[in-house]
């Protein structure tokens, strides 16, 4: 006996509820495929179980691919453009030198990180503004 559309709709709702309770982002797309299969079984009541299984398989792959595309775009849109480029996030900020700049090099402490800085020779404690970041080297100038 072929499953009827209620079976597919029930499966879709259960999968989506499981996704809501224990999110993993995958069951949502399979649940939507089950709902789509239920809709197809409703609109085409003579479908055998083989055709329903094929529709479910195709919709599952298609919805998973669509989900991957959606989440990739969301991740790019919501992502932090300065992630893995912490130095760029410091450009424009003002801090006190933790060690003097001698020979064009010194150190600056920001939070729990110590940064190598380049700039004019200045004594420790001088307030400096970060004007550029090149990798782990911060270029600074005295704050005016």
Order of alpha helices (4+ residues) and beta strands (2+ residues): alpha-alpha-alpha-alpha-beta-beta-beta-beta-beta
